[in-house]
């Protein structure tokens, strides 16, 4: 699939009437077409993995072409420099979270998480914590030590009041706590520590994480190890 064909497929699937609803949930729509995520995924399946196509699509700056770029990109082909360039371009939570799923599969995932966890740009910083959440959900072979090592990053970012950052920090903490019983205990200890801070954002992150991690149904689904 060429970049022109991919853009044409997205334009054919576009429904501009979707844009107000997207905006209401905090999606940046100034360069959006109004294509649903299932439609974007179907086009990505047709395109396959193609890093050159991904790079061309990202460069267009269109919201949905960047989502498609994240889906067709080859994680093994990314340099850290290229990842950093894409991360700096991020301007919407949905693209950020989709790209995090791609970036977490690259050889540079840990470096990106640690570097971007203190980024000034809000969506770059969000990407770091979305990557932690994606790693916790989809990478079952990662040792507990990896996630224990990310808890200080969560603590340091928990006072960032920007919505895009706070929600991702919260998401990362909750997903770490749902991996196994040891990490569940560690995440609750971290949440209790945040609850004791004199900071509204940190306390919100803590309360929300504690509510989910102490839910009986959630606890019942957590594996022993």
Residue pairs with C-beta under 8 A, 6 or more apart in sequence:
1 9
1 46
1 47
1 48
1 50
1 53
2 53
3 53
3 56
3 57
3 60
6 43
6 47
6 53
6 57
6 65
6 68
7 57
7 60
7 62
7 65
9 43
9 46
10 33
10 35
10 39
10 40
10 43
10 62
10 64
10 65
10 68
11 33
13 35
13 36
13 39
13 40
13 43
14 33
14 34
14 35
14 64
15 34
15 35
15 36
16 33
16 34
17 34
18 34
18 35
18 36
19 29
19 32
19 34
22 29
22 32
22 34
23 29
26 92
26 93
26 163
26 164
27 63
27 92
27 93
27 94
28 63
28 91
28 92
29 63
31 61
31 62
31 63
32 62
32 63
32 64
33 62
33 63
33 64
35 64
37 67
37 94
40 64
40 67
40 68
40 71
41 71
43 68
44 68
44 71
44 72
47 53
47 68
47 72
48 72
49 72
49 73
49 74
50 72
50 74
51 72
51 73
51 74
51 77
51 78
53 69
53 72
54 69
54 70
54 72
54 73
54 74
55 69
55 82
57 65
57 66
57 68
57 69
57 72
58 65
58 66
58 69
58 86
58 89
60 66
61 89
63 92
63 95
66 89
66 95
66 99
67 94
67 95
67 98
70 95
70 98
70 99
70 101
70 102
71 98
71 102
73 102
75 102
75 103
75 105
75 106
76 106
76 107
78 103
78 106
78 108
79 108
80 108
80 111
80 112
83 103
83 106
83 108
83 112
84 112
84 115
86 99
87 99
87 103
87 112
87 116
87 119
87 121
87 123
87 124
87 127
88 121
88 124
90 96
90 99
90 121
90 123
90 124
90 126
90 127
91 123
92 123
93 123
93 126
93 164
93 167
93 168
96 123
96 126
96 127
96 130
96 164
96 168
97 126
97 130
97 134
97 168
99 127
100 127
100 130
100 131
100 133
100 134
101 134
101 138
103 109
103 112
103 127
103 131
104 131
104 134
104 135
104 138
104 139
106 112
109 131
109 135
110 146
112 127
112 128
112 131
113 128
113 131
113 132
113 150
113 153
114 128
114 153
115 128
116 124
116 125
116 127
116 128
117 125
117 128
117 129
117 153
117 156
117 157
118 125
118 156
118 157
119 125
119 128
122 162
122 164
122 165
123 164
125 157
125 160
125 162
125 164
125 165
125 168
126 164
126 165
126 167
126 168
127 168
128 153
128 168
129 153
129 154
129 157
129 165
129 168
129 169
129 171
129 172
130 168
130 171
130 172
132 147
132 150
132 153
132 154
132 172
132 175
132 176
133 168
133 171
133 172
133 174
133 175
135 142
135 146
136 142
136 147
136 172
136 175
136 176
136 178
136 179
137 175
144 179
144 180
144 182
144 183
147 176
147 179
147 183
147 186
148 183
148 186
150 172
150 176
151 173
151 176
151 186
151 187
151 190
154 169
154 172
154 173
154 176
154 190
155 190
155 193
155 194
157 165
157 169
158 166
158 169
158 194
158 197
158 199
158 201
158 202
158 205
158 206
159 197
159 199
159 201
159 202
160 166
160 169
160 201
161 200
161 201
166 201
166 204
166 205
169 205
170 204
170 205
170 208
170 209
173 187
173 190
173 191
173 205
173 209
174 187
174 208
174 209
174 212
174 213
176 183
176 186
176 187
177 183
177 184
177 186
177 187
177 188
177 191
177 209
177 212
177 213
178 184
178 213
178 218
178 221
178 222
179 222
179 223
180 222
180 223
180 224
180 225
181 222
181 223
181 224
181 225
182 225
184 213
184 219
184 222
187 209
187 213
188 209
188 210
188 213
188 214
191 205
191 206
191 209
191 210
191 213
192 206
192 210
193 206
194 202
194 203
194 205
194 206
195 202
195 203
195 206
195 207
195 210
197 203
212 218
213 219
